[in-house]
Amino acid sequence: MTEIKLYSLKELATLLSVTERTLHNYIKSGKMKGQKIGGKWQISETNLQKFLNGDT
């Protein structure tokens, strides 16, 4: 079974030097794909790479 790396908004905000609100706006607008797990947004490493490459 392949392990999928998930990032919280807090982790990504630090990694990308943006606010959690900015990331939430990216998800809401469809620029970044994420899913709520346990009531918190999670972004997979695959979706992060797609976002960084400009793929939506």
PyMOL Python script that loads the backbone (N, CA, C, O; Angstrom):
from pymol import cmd

cmd.read_pdbstr("""\
ATOM      1  N   MET A   1       0.841  -1.185   0.000  1.00  0.00           N
ATOM      2  CA  MET A   1       0.000   0.000   0.000  1.00  0.00           C
ATOM      3  C   MET A   1       0.884   1.246   0.000  1.00  0.00           C
ATOM      4  O   MET A   1       1.831   1.348   0.780  1.00  0.00           O
ATOM      5  N   THR A   2       0.565   2.185  -0.879  1.00  0.00           N
ATOM      6  CA  THR A   2       1.340   3.407  -0.994  1.00  0.00           C
ATOM      7  C   THR A   2       0.888   4.420   0.046  1.00  0.00           C
ATOM      8  O   THR A   2      -0.309   4.662   0.204  1.00  0.00           O
ATOM      9  N   GLU A   3       1.834   5.006   0.749  1.00  0.00           N
ATOM     10  CA  GLU A   3       1.515   6.021   1.739  1.00  0.00           C
ATOM     11  C   GLU A   3       1.344   7.368   1.044  1.00  0.00           C
ATOM     12  O   GLU A   3       2.160   7.753   0.207  1.00  0.00           O
ATOM     13  N   ILE A   4       0.284   8.072   1.396  1.00  0.00           N
ATOM     14  CA  ILE A   4       0.005   9.389   0.813  1.00  0.00           C
ATOM     15  C   ILE A   4       0.346  10.447   1.848  1.00  0.00           C
ATOM     16  O   ILE A   4      -0.184  10.436   2.959  1.00  0.00           O
ATOM     17  N   LYS A   5       1.228  11.356   1.478  1.00  0.00           N
ATOM     18  CA  LYS A   5       1.610  12.450   2.370  1.00  0.00           C
ATOM     19  C   LYS A   5       0.540  13.526   2.320  1.00  0.00           C
ATOM     20  O   LYS A   5       0.187  14.006   1.243  1.00  0.00           O
ATOM     21  N   LEU A   6       0.024  13.905   3.484  1.00  0.00           N
ATOM     22  CA  LEU A   6      -0.973  14.959   3.584  1.00  0.00           C
ATOM     23  C   LEU A   6      -0.398  16.126   4.371  1.00  0.00           C
ATOM     24  O   LEU A   6       0.334  15.950   5.345  1.00  0.00           O
ATOM     25  N   TYR A   7      -0.750  17.319   3.919  1.00  0.00           N
ATOM     26  CA  TYR A   7      -0.316  18.540   4.595  1.00  0.00           C
ATOM     27  C   TYR A   7      -1.526  19.272   5.164  1.00  0.00           C
ATOM     28  O   TYR A   7      -2.567  19.360   4.513  1.00  0.00           O
ATOM     29  N   SER A   8      -1.386  19.792   6.369  1.00  0.00           N
ATOM     30  CA  SER A   8      -2.427  20.650   6.930  1.00  0.00           C
ATOM     31  C   SER A   8      -2.218  22.063   6.376  1.00  0.00           C
ATOM     32  O   SER A   8      -1.157  22.376   5.837  1.00  0.00           O
ATOM     33  N   LEU A   9      -3.231  22.899   6.514  1.00  0.00           N
ATOM     34  CA  LEU A   9      -3.088  24.288   6.064  1.00  0.00           C
ATOM     35  C   LEU A   9      -1.964  24.988   6.831  1.00  0.00           C
ATOM     36  O   LEU A   9      -1.241  25.816   6.276  1.00  0.00           O
ATOM     37  N   LYS A  10      -1.831  24.648   8.100  1.00  0.00           N
ATOM     38  CA  LYS A  10      -0.780  25.260   8.922  1.00  0.00           C
ATOM     39  C   LYS A  10       0.609  24.888   8.391  1.00  0.00           C
ATOM     40  O   LYS A  10       1.482  25.748   8.283  1.00  0.00           O
ATOM     41  N   GLU A  11       0.811  23.618   8.061  1.00  0.00           N
ATOM     42  CA  GLU A  11       2.096  23.165   7.521  1.00  0.00           C
ATOM     43  C   GLU A  11       2.400  23.848   6.189  1.00  0.00           C
ATOM     44  O   GLU A  11       3.513  24.323   5.964  1.00  0.00           O
ATOM     45  N   LEU A  12       1.397  23.892   5.307  1.00  0.00           N
ATOM     46  CA  LEU A  12       1.607  24.492   3.990  1.00  0.00           C
ATOM     47  C   LEU A  12       1.828  25.993   4.077  1.00  0.00           C
ATOM     48  O   LEU A  12       2.620  26.552   3.319  1.00  0.00           O
ATOM     49  N   ALA A  13       1.133  26.643   4.995  1.00  0.00           N
ATOM     50  CA  ALA A  13       1.300  28.089   5.161  1.00  0.00           C
ATOM     51  C   ALA A  13       2.760  28.399   5.498  1.00  0.00           C
ATOM     52  O   ALA A  13       3.337  29.341   4.956  1.00  0.00           O
ATOM     53  N   THR A  14       3.346  27.617   6.382  1.00  0.00           N
ATOM     54  CA  THR A  14       4.751  27.791   6.752  1.00  0.00           C
ATOM     55  C   THR A  14       5.662  27.463   5.569  1.00  0.00           C
ATOM     56  O   THR A  14       6.602  28.202   5.276  1.00  0.00           O
ATOM     57  N   LEU A  15       5.377  26.360   4.901  1.00  0.00           N
ATOM     58  CA  LEU A  15       6.197  25.899   3.775  1.00  0.00           C
ATOM     59  C   LEU A  15       6.195  26.898   2.621  1.00  0.00           C
ATOM     60  O   LEU A  15       7.236  27.144   2.012  1.00  0.00           O
ATOM     61  N   LEU A  16       5.027  27.477   2.319  1.00  0.00           N
ATOM     62  CA  LEU A  16       4.884  28.366   1.163  1.00  0.00           C
ATOM     63  C   LEU A  16       4.969  29.856   1.518  1.00  0.00           C
ATOM     64  O   LEU A  16       4.889  30.711   0.636  1.00  0.00           O
ATOM     65  N   SER A  17       5.128  30.161   2.798  1.00  0.00           N
ATOM     66  CA  SER A  17       5.204  31.550   3.281  1.00  0.00           C
ATOM     67  C   SER A  17       3.964  32.362   2.907  1.00  0.00           C
ATOM     68  O   SER A  17       4.061  33.498   2.444  1.00  0.00           O
ATOM     69  N   VAL A  18       2.797  31.752   3.121  1.00  0.00           N
ATOM     70  CA  VAL A  18       1.516  32.440   2.947  1.00  0.00           C
ATOM     71  C   VAL A  18       0.675  32.171   4.195  1.00  0.00           C
ATOM     72  O   VAL A  18       1.065  31.382   5.055  1.00  0.00           O
ATOM     73  N   THR A  19      -0.475  32.829   4.286  1.00  0.00           N
ATOM     74  CA  THR A  19      -1.342  32.607   5.442  1.00  0.00           C
ATOM     75  C   THR A  19      -2.274  31.423   5.187  1.00  0.00           C
ATOM     76  O   THR A  19      -2.496  31.022   4.045  1.00  0.00           O
ATOM     77  N   GLU A  20      -2.808  30.880   6.266  1.00  0.00           N
ATOM     78  CA  GLU A  20      -3.785  29.808   6.142  1.00  0.00           C
ATOM     79  C   GLU A  20      -5.017  30.305   5.396  1.00  0.00           C
ATOM     80  O   GLU A  20      -5.629  29.547   4.644  1.00  0.00           O
ATOM     81  N   ARG A  21      -5.387  31.565   5.592  1.00  0.00           N
ATOM     82  CA  ARG A  21      -6.538  32.167   4.904  1.00  0.00           C
ATOM     83  C   ARG A  21      -6.306  32.166   3.393  1.00  0.00           C
ATOM     84  O   ARG A  21      -7.224  31.876   2.626  1.00  0.00           O
ATOM     85  N   THR A  22      -5.085  32.491   2.962  1.00  0.00           N
ATOM     86  CA  THR A  22      -4.758  32.477   1.531  1.00  0.00           C
ATOM     87  C   THR A  22      -4.957  31.072   0.967  1.00  0.00           C
ATOM     88  O   THR A  22      -5.540  30.914  -0.106  1.00  0.00           O
ATOM     89  N   LEU A  23      -4.483  30.060   1.673  1.00  0.00           N
ATOM     90  CA  LEU A  23      -4.635  28.676   1.222  1.00  0.00           C
ATOM     91  C   LEU A  23      -6.108  28.286   1.159  1.00  0.00           C
ATOM     92  O   LEU A  23      -6.538  27.606   0.228  1.00  0.00           O
ATOM     93  N   HIS A  24      -6.877  28.720   2.153  1.00  0.00           N
ATOM     94  CA  HIS A  24      -8.304  28.428   2.162  1.00  0.00           C
ATOM     95  C   HIS A  24      -8.973  29.061   0.942  1.00  0.00           C
ATOM     96  O   HIS A  24      -9.844  28.454   0.320  1.00  0.00           O
ATOM     97  N   ASN A  25      -8.564  30.275   0.607  1.00  0.00           N
ATOM     98  CA  ASN A  25      -9.104  30.949  -0.577  1.00  0.00           C
ATOM     99  C   ASN A  25      -8.728  30.206  -1.858  1.00  0.00           C
ATOM    100  O   ASN A  25      -9.541  30.112  -2.778  1.00  0.00           O
ATOM    101  N   TYR A  26      -7.508  29.678  -1.925  1.00  0.00           N
ATOM    102  CA  TYR A  26      -7.084  28.894  -3.085  1.00  0.00           C
ATOM    103  C   TYR A  26      -7.971  27.661  -3.250  1.00  0.00           C
ATOM    104  O   TYR A  26      -8.369  27.321  -4.364  1.00  0.00           O
ATOM    105  N   ILE A  27      -8.277  26.998  -2.142  1.00  0.00           N
ATOM    106  CA  ILE A  27      -9.127  25.807  -2.189  1.00  0.00           C
ATOM    107  C   ILE A  27     -10.542  26.197  -2.617  1.00  0.00           C
ATOM    108  O   ILE A  27     -11.138  25.557  -3.483  1.00  0.00           O
ATOM    109  N   LYS A  28     -11.066  27.248  -2.004  1.00  0.00           N
ATOM    110  CA  LYS A  28     -12.428  27.695  -2.300  1.00  0.00           C
ATOM    111  C   LYS A  28     -12.586  28.095  -3.767  1.00  0.00           C
ATOM    112  O   LYS A  28     -13.626  27.841  -4.375  1.00  0.00           O
ATOM    113  N   SER A  29     -11.553  28.720  -4.332  1.00  0.00           N
ATOM    114  CA  SER A  29     -11.630  29.184  -5.721  1.00  0.00           C
ATOM    115  C   SER A  29     -11.278  28.087  -6.729  1.00  0.00           C
ATOM    116  O   SER A  29     -11.438  28.277  -7.934  1.00  0.00           O
ATOM    117  N   GLY A  30     -10.799  26.939  -6.237  1.00  0.00           N
ATOM    118  CA  GLY A  30     -10.460  25.837  -7.124  1.00  0.00           C
ATOM    119  C   GLY A  30      -9.018  25.850  -7.618  1.00  0.00           C
ATOM    120  O   GLY A  30      -8.641  25.001  -8.425  1.00  0.00           O
ATOM    121  N   LYS A  31      -8.204  26.797  -7.150  1.00  0.00           N
ATOM    122  CA  LYS A  31      -6.796  26.841  -7.560  1.00  0.00           C
ATOM    123  C   LYS A  31      -6.009  25.678  -6.972  1.00  0.00           C
ATOM    124  O   LYS A  31      -5.042  25.200  -7.566  1.00  0.00           O
ATOM    125  N   MET A  32      -6.439  25.230  -5.795  1.00  0.00           N
ATOM    126  CA  MET A  32      -5.766  24.123  -5.109  1.00  0.00           C
ATOM    127  C   MET A  32      -6.843  23.135  -4.662  1.00  0.00           C
ATOM    128  O   MET A  32      -7.913  23.533  -4.202  1.00  0.00           O
ATOM    129  N   LYS A  33      -6.547  21.849  -4.802  1.00  0.00           N
ATOM    130  CA  LYS A  33      -7.494  20.824  -4.366  1.00  0.00           C
ATOM    131  C   LYS A  33      -7.123  20.341  -2.979  1.00  0.00           C
ATOM    132  O   LYS A  33      -5.958  20.071  -2.685  1.00  0.00           O
ATOM    133  N   GLY A  34      -8.132  20.237  -2.138  1.00  0.00           N
ATOM    134  CA  GLY A  34      -7.939  19.739  -0.791  1.00  0.00           C
ATOM    135  C   GLY A  34      -9.199  19.016  -0.345  1.00  0.00           C
ATOM    136  O   GLY A  34     -10.234  19.082  -1.007  1.00  0.00           O
ATOM    137  N   GLN A  35      -9.102  18.333   0.770  1.00  0.00           N
ATOM    138  CA  GLN A  35     -10.274  17.658   1.309  1.00  0.00           C
ATOM    139  C   GLN A  35     -10.287  17.819   2.813  1.00  0.00           C
ATOM    140  O   GLN A  35      -9.245  17.901   3.463  1.00  0.00           O
ATOM    141  N   LYS A  36     -11.492  17.861   3.347  1.00  0.00           N
ATOM    142  CA  LYS A  36     -11.634  17.954   4.796  1.00  0.00           C
ATOM    143  C   LYS A  36     -11.610  16.552   5.371  1.00  0.00           C
ATOM    144  O   LYS A  36     -12.377  15.679   4.964  1.00  0.00           O
ATOM    145  N   ILE A  37     -10.720  16.355   6.319  1.00  0.00           N
ATOM    146  CA  ILE A  37     -10.623  15.085   7.028  1.00  0.00           C
ATOM    147  C   ILE A  37     -10.676  15.418   8.505  1.00  0.00           C
ATOM    148  O   ILE A  37      -9.827  16.142   9.023  1.00  0.00           O
ATOM    149  N   GLY A  38     -11.675  14.885   9.174  1.00  0.00           N
ATOM    150  CA  GLY A  38     -11.840  15.183  10.592  1.00  0.00           C
ATOM    151  C   GLY A  38     -12.097  16.657  10.849  1.00  0.00           C
ATOM    152  O   GLY A  38     -11.721  17.181  11.897  1.00  0.00           O
ATOM    153  N   GLY A  39     -12.734  17.328   9.899  1.00  0.00           N
ATOM    154  CA  GLY A  39     -13.075  18.738  10.062  1.00  0.00           C
ATOM    155  C   GLY A  39     -11.954  19.700   9.732  1.00  0.00           C
ATOM    156  O   GLY A  39     -12.115  20.912   9.872  1.00  0.00           O
ATOM    157  N   LYS A  40     -10.813  19.175   9.292  1.00  0.00           N
ATOM    158  CA  LYS A  40      -9.673  20.036   8.955  1.00  0.00           C
ATOM    159  C   LYS A  40      -9.250  19.791   7.516  1.00  0.00           C
ATOM    160  O   LYS A  40      -9.271  18.659   7.034  1.00  0.00           O
ATOM    161  N   TRP A  41      -8.866  20.867   6.835  1.00  0.00           N
ATOM    162  CA  TRP A  41      -8.431  20.750   5.449  1.00  0.00           C
ATOM    163  C   TRP A  41      -7.081  20.054   5.371  1.00  0.00           C
ATOM    164  O   TRP A  41      -6.170  20.335   6.150  1.00  0.00           O
ATOM    165  N   GLN A  42      -6.973  19.139   4.411  1.00  0.00           N
ATOM    166  CA  GLN A  42      -5.736  18.423   4.135  1.00  0.00           C
ATOM    167  C   GLN A  42      -5.467  18.500   2.640  1.00  0.00           C
ATOM    168  O   GLN A  42      -6.390  18.388   1.833  1.00  0.00           O
ATOM    169  N   ILE A  43      -4.215  18.690   2.273  1.00  0.00           N
ATOM    170  CA  ILE A  43      -3.820  18.743   0.870  1.00  0.00           C
ATOM    171  C   ILE A  43      -2.790  17.642   0.647  1.00  0.00           C
ATOM    172  O   ILE A  43      -1.803  17.550   1.377  1.00  0.00           O
ATOM    173  N   SER A  44      -3.021  16.813  -0.359  1.00  0.00           N
ATOM    174  CA  SER A  44      -2.081  15.729  -0.639  1.00  0.00           C
ATOM    175  C   SER A  44      -0.843  16.296  -1.330  1.00  0.00           C
ATOM    176  O   SER A  44      -0.879  17.374  -1.923  1.00  0.00           O
ATOM    177  N   GLU A  45       0.241  15.549  -1.238  1.00  0.00           N
ATOM    178  CA  GLU A  45       1.483  15.958  -1.886  1.00  0.00           C
ATOM    179  C   GLU A  45       1.283  16.074  -3.398  1.00  0.00           C
ATOM    180  O   GLU A  45       1.844  16.964  -4.036  1.00  0.00           O
ATOM    181  N   THR A  46       0.484  15.173  -3.965  1.00  0.00           N
ATOM    182  CA  THR A  46       0.187  15.210  -5.399  1.00  0.00           C
ATOM    183  C   THR A  46      -0.523  16.511  -5.767  1.00  0.00           C
ATOM    184  O   THR A  46      -0.159  17.166  -6.744  1.00  0.00           O
ATOM    185  N   ASN A  47      -1.538  16.886  -4.982  1.00  0.00           N
ATOM    186  CA  ASN A  47      -2.269  18.126  -5.269  1.00  0.00           C
ATOM    187  C   ASN A  47      -1.397  19.361  -5.041  1.00  0.00           C
ATOM    188  O   ASN A  47      -1.560  20.367  -5.731  1.00  0.00           O
ATOM    189  N   LEU A  48      -0.487  19.295  -4.093  1.00  0.00           N
ATOM    190  CA  LEU A  48       0.445  20.398  -3.877  1.00  0.00           C
ATOM    191  C   LEU A  48       1.347  20.559  -5.096  1.00  0.00           C
ATOM    192  O   LEU A  48       1.570  21.678  -5.557  1.00  0.00           O
ATOM    193  N   GLN A  49       1.866  19.453  -5.622  1.00  0.00           N
ATOM    194  CA  GLN A  49       2.722  19.505  -6.806  1.00  0.00           C
ATOM    195  C   GLN A  49       1.967  20.068  -8.011  1.00  0.00           C
ATOM    196  O   GLN A  49       2.510  20.870  -8.770  1.00  0.00           O
ATOM    197  N   LYS A  50       0.725  19.648  -8.181  1.00  0.00           N
ATOM    198  CA  LYS A  50      -0.094  20.162  -9.278  1.00  0.00           C
ATOM    199  C   LYS A  50      -0.269  21.676  -9.139  1.00  0.00           C
ATOM    200  O   LYS A  50      -0.159  22.410 -10.121  1.00  0.00           O
ATOM    201  N   PHE A  51      -0.540  22.136  -7.928  1.00  0.00           N
ATOM    202  CA  PHE A  51      -0.716  23.565  -7.677  1.00  0.00           C
ATOM    203  C   PHE A  51       0.574  24.321  -8.007  1.00  0.00           C
ATOM    204  O   PHE A  51       0.538  25.352  -8.678  1.00  0.00           O
ATOM    205  N   LEU A  52       1.697  23.812  -7.539  1.00  0.00           N
ATOM    206  CA  LEU A  52       2.983  24.486  -7.764  1.00  0.00           C
ATOM    207  C   LEU A  52       3.376  24.496  -9.247  1.00  0.00           C
ATOM    208  O   LEU A  52       4.088  25.392  -9.699  1.00  0.00           O
ATOM    209  N   ASN A  53       2.908  23.492  -9.996  1.00  0.00           N
ATOM    210  CA  ASN A  53       3.185  23.425 -11.430  1.00  0.00           C
ATOM    211  C   ASN A  53       2.184  24.208 -12.266  1.00  0.00           C
ATOM    212  O   ASN A  53       2.315  24.291 -13.487  1.00  0.00           O
ATOM    213  N   GLY A  54       1.182  24.781 -11.605  1.00  0.00           N
ATOM    214  CA  GLY A  54       0.185  25.570 -12.323  1.00  0.00           C
ATOM    215  C   GLY A  54      -0.971  24.763 -12.875  1.00  0.00           C
ATOM    216  O   GLY A  54      -1.795  25.294 -13.619  1.00  0.00           O
ATOM    217  N   ASP A  55      -1.048  23.469 -12.521  1.00  0.00           N
ATOM    218  CA  ASP A  55      -2.173  22.638 -12.946  1.00  0.00           C
ATOM    219  C   ASP A  55      -3.307  22.799 -11.944  1.00  0.00           C
ATOM    220  O   ASP A  55      -3.075  22.871 -10.737  1.00  0.00           O
ATOM    221  N   THR A  56      -4.533  22.854 -12.451  1.00  0.00           N
ATOM    222  CA  THR A  56      -5.681  22.976 -11.515  1.00  0.00           C
ATOM    223  C   THR A  56      -6.486  21.718 -11.470  1.00  0.00           C
ATOM    224  O   THR A  56      -7.477  21.645 -10.743  1.00  0.00           O
TER     225      THR A  56
END
""", "prot")
cmd.dss("prot")
cmd.show_as("cartoon", "prot")
cmd.util.cbc("prot")
cmd.orient("prot")
